Amino acid sequence: MSPPPATSVRAWLRALPEPANIRVDGETIIAVTKTARRWTLCERAIGPDWRKLEALDAKGHVLRRLDDDAGDDDEPREPKEAEPVDAESMRFKLFAKLLADAYKDAHGQNERLFMQALKLAETTTAALRSYEKAIQANLQAQAAALEEKASGGLGGIGDMADTMVQIADAKRALDSMKANGGKPT
């Protein structure tokens, strides 16, 4: 049940006089539009599983017939899926396919952008952790320097009291930072 090559079907479709409609297997009627791609659309609407084509004029009279002589009548035919039969339906089906393809492409691009944003967030988080560690190390170094200054007895009682207050403030800041999960207050 192999139909003639598409080129012979197209030549049959394009023969003069041009048909207004095409009847497939005595059932389905396909309207032939006046668009530039009308023969391609007709071939798609006809499909590969036809047995008899009839070209009809505007009044419904048969202009010519084309039979699929290669078909075996004893062989059962598979039922055809409902297909659009006019050019406008074919254009709508093509538009729906293009829209679905565009959605799939956009989804892939959005996924890539999301992954880039996630990497940026991870990099920023790592930088903030490094900054917190640097602040903690700086506060510890200041506290150690103040303790050394206080224990060295370099000044009088007033200097020592000031140093002790500074040490207490630095320790309080360090303890507060530890209590807040390493975040400065």
Summary of the structure (lengths in Angstrom):
residues: 185
radius of gyration: 41.8
end to end distance: 83.2
largest distance: 122.4
contacts: 424
relative contact order: 0.08
helix: 58%
strand: 11%
